[in-house]
Each structure stands twice: as C-alpha cells, then as structure tokens.
Amino acid sequence: MRTAQRFIIVCLACALLCQLPAQGHAAQQGAEQPRLIKIVALTRHGVRAPTQSADTLSQWSTRNWPQWPVPRGFLTPRGARLVTAMWEDMRGSMLNLGLLPDAACPPPGKVFVRADVDQRTKATAKALVDGLCPDGSLSYAVSGQTPDPLFHPVQAGVQHFDPASVAASIMDNAGGDLDRLHEDNAAALTHLQHLSAPLAPEMCSRYNLPPSCGLSDLPNSVSVEADGSGAGLSGALATASGLAEVFLLEYAQWPDASAGWGQVDARVVREVLPIHTNVFNTVNRASVVARLKGASLLSEMMAALDGSHRDQRCNAASLVVFVGHDTNLANVGALLGVHWQAPGYPDDATPPGSTLLFELWEQGDHKEVRVRFFAQTPEALHAPFEEQKQPAGGLVAPQLTDPARTHRAASAQVTAPPVVGEARFSLNSFSKRVGDALRNAPLAQQEVPPLRLRAEAESDNATAAAAKPEGHATPTAAR
C-alpha cells in the first residue's frame, strides 16, 4: 500500500516538474516584447571646409594650407557621401527594429527632417534623406528666418547673453582657472605647436608678444561679446582647439593623404582631439550657455517625442531628425546631464555627422526613453569609398553608397548620472528631467517651416559647386 502511494506521489511530482518549463515557456511567448515606436534625433552636419577665413588660418600657421573644393563652412561632396552612407546603414537598423516599413522608401509622413538654414546643414539634410530613400523622393524643411531661432536663439535675439554671468559660468566649467585648463591640455597643445609652427608674427603682435612667439605662449581669456551675442575663449587654448578640429576635417576629407601637412594620421588625430573637445565643451557645456542656447531645441525635441509639437508632421512621423551643429549637441547634452563616449574620440566629442537619439520604446502600458549616440570613427571618416560598377546589359541597378559598411556609425556608451548604467528612463521620468532643465527658460516660438522642393536642394548644390573655394594650395601640394 505504502509502495503504491509513493509511486503515485512520484508520478504526480514528475508531472508537475515536466509541466513547469512548458508553462514558463508559454508565459515567455505570451509576454509582449518591447517595441520601438519613435526616434527623435539631433545630428551635426557632415564634413565641411573650415569656417575660419584664409587670413585667420595664415595667422595660425604660415605654412601653405590646403585648398578645399568648396567655400569655407560649406559641406563637401565627400562629406555628403559620408552622411548618406551613415544613414543608409542606420535605415537598415530601423527596418530590422520595425520602426520603418520594409520598402524602398518610407511612405509620406513617416520621416520628418528639419535643417538649419546654413548650406552645410541643408546639404547634410539632403544627404541624410538620400540615405533613407535612394530614389530621392524625401524632402526636408527649413525655416524662413535667418538665423533660425531654433538652432541659434542668441544670434536670433530670442535669448541674450549677460556678459558677467556667461563668463562666470564658463570659468566655473573650466574649474575656476584657465591656467589649469591649459596645464591639463599641455601635451596636446605642445604637439599642435610642433605640427603647425610657425605662428605668423602678426598673431604674436596681437598679444603683445615677440614675433617669434609660440602657440603655447598666447595668453588665454574668456571673451563675451559686448552686445551679448556670443562667447568663447581666446588665446592658446582656442587656437589649438581650432587647429585640432581642422586637422580632423582634413583627415576626413582626403582619404589618400594624412592631414596637417602630411603629419596627422589616425593616431595623431586621437592625440590632439582632446584639447578641441575640452575647450569646446568648457564653453558650450557651461550651464548658462547651454541653457540659453539649447533650451528651445530640447523643448521641441521633447514635443516631437511625446506628440505635442505645433508642427503635426513632427507628431505623426516615426523618425524626426533635426540637422544642426556641434554646439547644438553639446548644449542639449549638457541640459539633460547626458554624456557619451564614442569609439575613437574623447568623452562628449561631437565629430562631423554625429547624432544624438531619443528612442521611445513601448511594452504594454509602459513607455521608455533610451538615449543613444552614434558617430563614425576617425578611421571610418578617412576610409575611401569603393567605386561600384553597374551590371552589364545597360540595366541601371539601385546601388548602396557603402555596400561594405566601411563608413557605418559606431554606437557610443551613453550615461546620465545619477542613473546607473545605460541612459534609460520611463517616459514620465524623462519628461520630468526635461521639464526641470527647461524651467523658466524663454523659448523660441514653435514654427511650421516649409518643405524644400527637390529642385531647390539641387540648386543649392549647384550654387555650392560653382562658388569659389578658399585656400592657398591644392591638397596634393600641401601634403
């Protein structure tokens, strides 16, 4: 009898044990998986010619500077191609995640892109939508105001710098002393001095120094425009910062040569870029600067994410992209308290084409915002494109710009202290974080800018191609 009872108990136990995994598996199958429902992105324009004039560059170094194929500050054709390649690859990820439909091009209204009014941002927007839609049917919007108060609220007069408070904020972000910032970046500064010397005697005389002065001799100071229209640093740190970025731009523009008169390869780029990033962020991540310059843009990105934007195209689209500048990325990042480390770059770097994403995920009744950052590594920016051959027979097949994905963007590690680990928030907590950052900040009025027709975009490119480039020598001669 006891044996029979034991047998029955064992059988029941076995049945229960066998059933448990099946129930767990069924529960797992039945659980709703997280689903990406929207992305709002802020991207920097692609590789451009230096914004400094030929006269300014000749002050920084008396060596022959390369001649760029476009006027200063303009996006280059290679810069456009790099942007297209990056967004072709990102489009593939969005297709895999179900954000965009599996079609040759997203349907009307699925994507909305707004660009700043500069040539480099408009041309970047065109290159970006070409990556998302190879047949060229997507367009982008541009404000009728110049400057656009969304991207440049101080220049547009929406915000105003108080010189004393802005200077104090920059000094505070520098650790209270520019000499300390100078010392922290002494190695990169010395390296840049060696790469670029000699300075023009006129540069030395501006600072009342002997004609044979060196880059590191220039005194540093905070400069704020008297009318409150701008702020920055001047002296050795500012000049070195500008040199480092110009070398990165040269390295990205000419894949068949090193930058900096043949001296700057990927290793040297990594060695000198920290001074640019540190100086740039000392100004643009300073709390007062970030708030005055970044509040309107962060507000509109949040409105696009939660569907409360005045422009219904922002609310309806699954992918919304604002095409701006490195300053915009730094301002928004600082306001949110978000930091990133992209492969190949210093912390919080904003290289050409880099992109900050707010991803909205949904799982049941729960919505989560994941903050991500992407950038092409220095090696990807420098890599040549493979020329593709059309198939025989006269057929024209659609081609990818970068079928080998050599120029794809790398994902950065993004943090948002005091959040531990990845920068992930519930939608409510993210909304509160944004609201706290924007409290009492004057904002630019939301606008519904017109779309640019394809013909207008092509006309912009033709005008840029016909414009006279600025420089001193051909890239080959300079290297």
C-alpha positions as CSV (number, residue, x, y, z in Angstrom):
1,M,0.0,0.0,0.0
2,R,2.7,2.4,1.0
3,T,4.6,1.4,-2.1
4,A,1.6,2.3,-4.3
5,Q,1.2,5.7,-2.5
6,R,4.8,6.5,-3.0
7,F,4.5,5.6,-6.7
8,I,1.5,7.9,-7.1
9,I,3.3,10.8,-5.4
10,V,6.4,10.4,-7.5
11,C,4.3,10.3,-10.7
12,L,2.5,13.5,-9.6
13,A,5.8,15.2,-8.8
14,C,7.2,14.2,-12.2
15,A,4.2,15.5,-14.0
16,L,4.4,18.9,-12.2
17,L,8.1,19.2,-12.9
18,C,7.6,18.4,-16.5
19,Q,4.9,20.9,-16.8
20,L,6.7,23.9,-15.2
21,P,9.1,24.6,-18.1
22,A,6.3,24.4,-20.6
23,Q,4.3,26.9,-18.6
24,G,7.3,29.2,-18.2
25,H,7.9,29.0,-22.0
26,A,4.3,29.7,-22.7
27,A,4.4,32.8,-20.4
28,Q,7.5,33.9,-22.1
29,Q,5.9,33.5,-25.5
30,G,2.8,35.4,-24.4
31,A,4.7,38.3,-22.9
32,E,4.6,41.4,-25.1
33,Q,8.1,42.4,-26.3
34,P,9.5,46.0,-26.2
35,R,8.7,47.8,-29.5
36,L,10.5,50.8,-30.9
37,I,7.7,53.3,-31.8
38,K,9.6,56.6,-32.4
39,I,13.0,58.2,-32.7
40,V,13.8,61.9,-32.4
41,A,17.3,62.7,-33.4
42,L,19.7,65.7,-33.4
43,T,22.6,65.4,-35.8
44,R,25.6,67.6,-36.6
45,H,26.3,68.4,-40.3
46,G,28.8,66.4,-42.1
47,V,32.4,67.1,-43.1
48,R,32.8,70.7,-44.2
49,A,35.5,73.2,-45.1
50,P,36.9,75.2,-42.2
51,T,34.8,78.1,-41.1
52,Q,37.9,80.2,-40.5
53,S,39.0,82.6,-43.2
54,A,42.2,82.1,-45.1
55,D,43.6,85.1,-43.3
56,T,42.8,83.6,-39.9
57,L,44.4,80.3,-40.9
58,S,47.5,82.1,-42.1
59,Q,47.8,83.7,-38.7
60,W,47.7,80.2,-37.0
61,S,50.4,78.9,-39.3
62,T,52.5,80.4,-42.1
63,R,52.6,77.1,-43.9
64,N,50.6,76.6,-47.1
65,W,47.1,75.5,-46.2
66,P,45.2,73.1,-48.4
67,Q,42.6,74.4,-50.8
68,W,39.2,72.9,-50.2
69,P,36.8,72.1,-53.0
70,V,34.1,74.3,-51.6
71,P,33.8,77.8,-49.9
72,R,34.6,78.0,-46.2
73,G,32.0,76.4,-44.0
74,F,30.3,74.5,-46.8
75,L,29.6,70.8,-46.8
76,T,31.9,69.0,-49.2
77,P,30.7,66.3,-51.7
78,R,32.6,63.7,-49.7
79,G,31.0,65.0,-46.5
80,A,27.6,64.4,-48.1
81,R,28.6,60.9,-49.2
82,L,29.7,60.0,-45.7
83,V,26.4,61.2,-44.3
84,T,24.4,59.2,-46.9
85,A,26.5,56.1,-46.1
86,M,25.9,56.5,-42.4
87,W,22.1,56.9,-42.7
88,E,21.8,54.1,-45.2
89,D,23.2,51.8,-42.5
90,M,21.0,53.3,-39.8
91,R,18.0,52.8,-42.0
92,G,18.8,49.1,-42.1
93,S,18.7,49.0,-38.3
94,M,15.4,50.9,-38.2
95,L,14.0,48.4,-40.7
96,N,15.1,45.5,-38.6
97,L,13.5,47.1,-35.5
98,G,10.2,47.7,-37.3
99,L,10.4,51.5,-37.0
100,L,10.4,52.0,-40.8
101,P,8.5,49.7,-43.2
102,D,10.3,47.2,-45.3
103,A,10.1,49.3,-48.5
104,A,12.4,51.0,-50.9
105,C,11.5,54.4,-49.3
106,P,9.4,55.3,-46.2
107,P,5.9,56.4,-47.1
108,P,4.9,60.1,-46.9
109,G,4.8,61.3,-43.4
110,K,6.8,58.5,-41.9
111,V,10.0,60.7,-41.7
112,F,10.3,64.4,-41.0
113,V,13.7,66.2,-41.3
114,R,14.2,69.9,-40.3
115,A,17.6,71.6,-41.1
116,D,19.2,74.9,-40.0
117,V,19.5,77.5,-42.8
118,D,23.2,77.2,-43.5
119,Q,24.4,75.5,-46.7
120,R,26.2,72.7,-44.7
121,T,23.1,71.8,-42.7
122,K,20.7,71.9,-45.7
123,A,23.2,69.8,-47.8
124,T,23.5,67.4,-44.9
125,A,19.7,67.1,-44.7
126,K,19.6,66.2,-48.4
127,A,22.4,63.6,-48.0
128,L,20.6,62.2,-45.0
129,V,17.2,61.7,-46.7
130,D,19.1,60.3,-49.7
131,G,20.4,57.6,-47.3
132,L,16.9,56.9,-46.1
133,C,15.3,56.9,-49.5
134,P,17.5,56.2,-52.5
135,D,15.0,57.4,-55.1
136,G,15.3,61.0,-53.8
137,S,11.5,61.4,-53.1
138,L,12.0,62.6,-49.5
139,S,12.5,66.2,-48.7
140,Y,13.3,68.3,-45.6
141,A,12.0,71.5,-44.0
142,V,13.9,74.8,-43.5
143,S,12.8,77.9,-41.6
144,G,12.2,81.1,-43.4
145,Q,14.0,83.0,-40.7
146,T,17.8,83.8,-40.8
147,P,19.2,83.0,-38.4
148,D,16.8,80.2,-37.3
149,P,16.0,80.9,-33.7
150,L,15.6,77.1,-33.0
151,F,19.3,76.5,-33.7
152,H,20.7,79.9,-32.9
153,P,18.4,81.6,-30.3
154,V,21.1,84.0,-29.1
155,Q,22.0,85.2,-32.6
156,A,18.3,85.5,-33.5
157,G,17.7,87.7,-30.4
158,V,15.4,85.2,-28.6
159,Q,18.0,84.9,-25.9
160,H,20.6,87.3,-24.7
161,F,24.0,86.7,-23.0
162,D,24.7,88.6,-19.9
163,P,28.5,89.0,-20.2
164,A,29.2,88.7,-16.5
165,S,27.1,85.6,-15.8
166,V,28.2,83.9,-19.0
167,A,31.9,84.5,-18.3
168,A,31.4,83.2,-14.7
169,S,29.7,80.1,-16.0
170,I,32.5,79.3,-18.4
171,M,35.1,79.9,-15.8
172,D,33.2,77.6,-13.4
173,N,33.1,74.9,-16.1
174,A,36.9,75.3,-16.6
175,G,37.5,74.5,-12.9
176,G,37.8,78.2,-11.9
177,D,41.1,78.8,-13.7
178,L,42.1,78.8,-17.4
179,D,45.7,78.2,-16.4
180,R,44.5,74.8,-15.0
181,L,42.8,74.0,-18.3
182,H,46.0,75.0,-20.1
183,E,48.1,72.7,-17.9
184,D,45.6,69.8,-18.3
185,N,46.0,70.0,-22.1
186,A,49.7,70.9,-22.2
187,A,50.7,67.8,-24.0
188,A,48.2,68.2,-26.9
189,L,49.0,71.9,-27.1
190,T,52.7,71.3,-27.4
191,H,52.1,68.6,-30.1
192,L,49.9,71.0,-32.1
193,Q,52.5,73.7,-31.8
194,H,55.1,71.4,-33.2
195,L,52.7,70.3,-36.1
196,S,51.7,73.8,-37.1
197,A,54.6,76.2,-36.3
198,P,55.4,78.9,-37.0
199,L,52.7,81.3,-36.0
200,A,52.5,84.5,-38.1
201,P,54.3,87.4,-36.4
202,E,51.0,89.3,-36.7
203,M,49.4,86.7,-34.4
204,C,52.1,87.3,-31.8
205,S,51.8,91.1,-32.0
206,R,48.0,90.8,-31.3
207,Y,49.0,89.6,-27.9
208,N,52.0,92.0,-27.5
209,L,54.4,89.1,-27.8
210,P,57.7,88.9,-29.7
211,P,57.4,88.0,-33.4
212,S,58.9,84.5,-32.7
213,C,56.3,83.5,-30.1
214,G,54.9,80.0,-30.0
215,L,51.3,78.8,-29.8
216,S,51.6,77.9,-26.1
217,D,52.8,81.5,-25.3
218,L,49.5,83.0,-26.2
219,P,47.6,84.2,-23.1
220,N,44.1,82.7,-22.5
221,S,41.0,84.6,-21.7
222,V,37.2,84.3,-21.8
223,S,35.6,86.6,-24.4
224,V,32.0,87.6,-24.4
225,E,30.6,90.0,-27.0
226,A,29.6,93.3,-25.5
227,D,26.2,93.1,-27.1
228,G,25.7,89.6,-25.6
229,S,25.6,87.9,-29.0
230,G,28.4,85.3,-28.4
231,A,31.0,83.9,-26.1
232,G,34.1,81.8,-26.2
233,L,37.8,81.6,-25.4
234,S,40.7,83.3,-27.0
235,G,44.5,82.6,-26.9
236,A,46.4,79.4,-27.0
237,L,43.6,77.1,-26.0
238,A,41.1,78.5,-28.5
239,T,43.7,78.4,-31.4
240,A,44.8,74.9,-30.5
241,S,41.2,73.8,-30.4
242,G,40.6,75.2,-33.8
243,L,43.7,73.6,-35.3
244,A,42.8,70.1,-33.9
245,E,39.3,70.3,-35.5
246,V,40.7,71.5,-38.8
247,F,43.1,68.5,-38.8
248,L,40.2,66.1,-38.2
249,L,38.2,67.7,-41.1
250,E,41.2,67.4,-43.4
251,Y,41.7,63.8,-42.3
252,A,38.1,63.0,-43.1
253,Q,38.1,64.9,-46.4
254,W,41.2,63.4,-48.1
255,P,41.4,59.6,-47.7
256,D,44.6,59.4,-49.9
257,A,46.7,61.6,-47.6
258,S,47.4,62.4,-44.0
259,A,46.2,65.7,-42.6
260,G,48.3,68.6,-41.1
261,W,50.9,68.8,-43.9
262,G,51.3,65.0,-44.0
263,Q,51.9,64.7,-40.3
264,V,48.4,63.8,-38.9
265,D,47.2,60.2,-39.2
266,A,44.6,58.4,-37.0
267,R,47.0,58.1,-34.1
268,V,47.8,61.8,-34.1
269,V,44.1,62.7,-34.5
270,R,43.4,60.8,-31.3
271,E,46.3,62.6,-29.5
272,V,45.3,66.1,-30.4
273,L,41.5,66.0,-30.4
274,P,41.1,66.1,-26.6
275,I,42.1,69.7,-26.5
276,H,39.4,70.6,-29.0
277,T,36.8,68.7,-27.1
278,N,37.8,70.0,-23.7
279,V,37.9,73.7,-24.9
280,F,34.7,73.4,-26.9
281,N,32.8,71.8,-24.0
282,T,34.2,74.3,-21.5
283,V,32.2,76.9,-23.4
284,N,29.2,75.0,-24.8
285,R,28.5,72.8,-21.8
286,A,28.7,75.7,-19.4
287,S,25.4,75.8,-17.6
288,V,24.3,79.3,-18.6
289,V,25.5,78.9,-22.2
290,A,23.7,75.5,-22.6
291,R,20.5,76.8,-21.1
292,L,20.3,79.9,-23.2
293,K,21.4,78.2,-26.5
294,G,19.9,74.8,-26.1
295,A,16.5,75.1,-24.3
296,S,14.4,75.8,-27.4
297,L,15.8,72.8,-29.3
298,L,15.5,70.4,-26.3
299,S,11.9,71.6,-25.8
300,E,11.0,70.9,-29.5
301,M,12.7,67.5,-29.4
302,M,10.6,66.6,-26.4
303,A,7.4,67.9,-28.0
304,A,8.1,65.8,-31.1
305,L,8.8,62.7,-28.9
306,D,5.5,63.0,-26.9
307,G,3.4,64.2,-29.8
308,S,2.7,67.7,-28.5
309,H,4.5,69.7,-31.2
310,R,2.8,72.5,-33.0
311,D,4.0,71.0,-36.3
312,Q,1.9,68.0,-36.8
313,R,4.5,66.5,-39.1
314,C,6.7,66.1,-36.0
315,N,4.0,64.3,-34.2
316,A,3.0,62.0,-37.0
317,A,6.4,60.8,-38.1
318,S,8.1,57.7,-36.7
319,L,11.5,59.3,-37.3
320,V,12.2,63.0,-36.7
321,V,15.6,64.5,-37.3
322,F,16.9,68.0,-36.6
323,V,20.0,68.8,-38.5
324,G,22.2,71.4,-36.7
325,H,25.7,71.9,-35.3
326,D,28.1,70.6,-32.8
327,T,27.1,73.4,-30.5
328,N,23.5,72.2,-30.5
329,L,24.6,68.7,-29.5
330,A,26.8,70.0,-26.6
331,N,24.0,72.3,-25.4
332,V,21.3,69.7,-25.4
333,G,23.6,67.1,-23.8
334,A,24.6,69.4,-21.0
335,L,21.0,70.5,-20.3
336,L,20.0,66.8,-19.9
337,G,23.1,65.9,-18.0
338,V,23.9,63.2,-20.6
339,H,27.4,62.2,-21.5
340,W,28.8,59.9,-24.3
341,Q,32.0,58.1,-25.2
342,A,32.1,57.3,-28.9
343,P,34.8,54.9,-30.1
344,G,37.9,56.7,-31.2
345,Y,37.0,60.0,-29.6
346,P,37.4,61.8,-26.3
347,D,34.4,61.9,-23.9
348,D,31.5,64.1,-25.2
349,A,33.1,64.7,-28.6
350,T,30.8,65.9,-31.4
351,P,32.5,64.9,-34.7
352,P,31.0,65.5,-38.1
353,G,27.8,63.6,-38.7
354,S,27.5,62.5,-35.1
355,T,23.9,62.0,-33.9
356,L,22.1,62.1,-30.6
357,L,18.9,59.9,-30.5
358,F,15.9,59.8,-28.2
359,E,14.3,56.4,-28.8
360,L,10.8,55.8,-27.5
361,W,10.0,52.2,-26.7
362,E,6.7,50.6,-25.7
363,Q,6.0,47.4,-23.8
364,G,2.3,47.0,-22.8
365,D,1.3,50.1,-20.9
366,H,5.0,51.1,-20.2
367,K,6.9,53.6,-22.3
368,E,10.6,54.0,-22.0
369,V,13.1,56.6,-23.5
370,R,16.6,55.3,-24.4
371,V,19.2,58.0,-25.1
372,R,21.8,56.9,-27.7
373,F,24.7,58.5,-29.6
374,F,26.3,57.4,-32.9
375,A,29.4,58.6,-34.7
376,Q,31.7,57.4,-37.5
377,T,35.1,56.7,-36.1
378,P,38.1,58.7,-37.4
379,E,39.1,55.6,-39.5
380,A,35.6,55.4,-41.0
381,L,35.6,59.1,-41.9
382,H,39.0,58.7,-43.6
383,A,38.3,55.4,-45.4
384,P,38.0,55.6,-49.2
385,F,34.8,54.6,-51.0
386,E,34.8,51.7,-53.3
387,E,33.7,52.6,-56.8
388,Q,30.9,50.4,-57.9
389,K,30.3,49.1,-61.4
390,Q,26.9,48.8,-63.0
391,P,25.9,45.4,-64.3
392,A,26.4,44.6,-67.9
393,G,23.4,44.8,-70.3
394,G,22.7,48.5,-69.8
395,L,20.5,47.9,-66.8
396,V,20.8,50.5,-64.0
397,A,20.6,48.8,-60.7
398,P,20.0,50.7,-57.4
399,Q,23.3,51.0,-55.6
400,L,24.2,51.5,-52.0
401,T,26.7,54.2,-51.3
402,D,28.7,51.9,-48.9
403,P,27.8,48.3,-49.5
404,A,30.7,47.1,-47.4
405,R,29.5,49.2,-44.5
406,T,33.0,50.7,-44.1
407,H,31.6,54.0,-43.1
408,R,28.9,52.9,-40.7
409,A,28.5,54.7,-37.4
410,A,29.6,53.2,-34.1
411,S,27.4,53.2,-31.0
412,A,28.7,55.2,-28.1
413,Q,28.4,54.4,-24.4
414,V,25.8,56.9,-23.1
415,T,25.4,57.7,-19.4
416,A,23.1,60.1,-17.5
417,P,24.1,60.4,-13.8
418,P,22.7,59.7,-11.3
419,V,21.1,57.0,-13.4
420,V,23.3,53.9,-13.1
421,G,24.3,52.1,-16.3
422,E,22.7,53.0,-19.6
423,A,20.7,56.2,-20.1
424,R,17.2,54.7,-20.0
425,F,14.2,56.4,-18.4
426,S,10.5,55.9,-18.1
427,L,8.7,58.4,-20.3
428,N,7.4,60.2,-17.3
429,S,10.8,60.5,-15.6
430,F,12.4,61.6,-18.9
431,S,9.7,64.3,-19.3
432,K,10.4,65.4,-15.7
433,R,14.1,65.6,-16.4
434,V,13.5,67.7,-19.5
435,G,11.0,69.9,-17.6
436,D,13.5,70.5,-14.8
437,A,16.1,71.5,-17.4
438,L,13.7,74.0,-19.1
439,R,12.1,75.5,-16.0
440,N,11.6,79.3,-16.6
441,A,13.7,79.2,-19.8
442,P,12.5,81.6,-22.5
443,L,11.8,79.5,-25.6
444,A,11.6,80.3,-29.3
445,Q,8.1,80.1,-30.8
446,Q,7.5,76.8,-32.4
447,E,7.4,77.1,-36.2
448,V,5.9,75.1,-39.1
449,P,8.7,75.6,-41.7
450,P,8.0,74.8,-45.4
451,L,9.5,71.8,-47.2
452,R,12.2,72.5,-49.7
453,L,11.5,71.1,-53.1
454,R,13.9,68.7,-54.7
455,A,14.8,71.3,-57.4
456,E,15.7,73.8,-54.7
457,A,18.0,71.3,-53.0
458,E,19.7,70.6,-56.3
459,S,20.0,74.3,-57.0
460,D,21.8,74.7,-53.6
461,N,24.3,72.1,-54.6
462,A,24.9,73.6,-58.0
463,T,25.5,77.0,-56.3
464,A,27.9,75.5,-53.9
465,A,29.8,73.7,-56.7
466,A,30.1,77.0,-58.6
467,A,31.2,79.1,-55.7
468,K,34.9,79.9,-55.4
469,P,36.8,77.8,-52.9
470,E,39.1,79.5,-50.4
471,G,42.6,78.4,-49.6
472,H,46.2,78.6,-50.6
473,A,47.3,75.4,-52.3
474,T,45.9,72.1,-53.6
475,P,45.7,69.2,-51.1
476,T,48.4,67.3,-53.0
477,A,50.8,70.3,-52.9
478,A,50.1,70.9,-49.2
479,R,50.9,67.4,-48.4
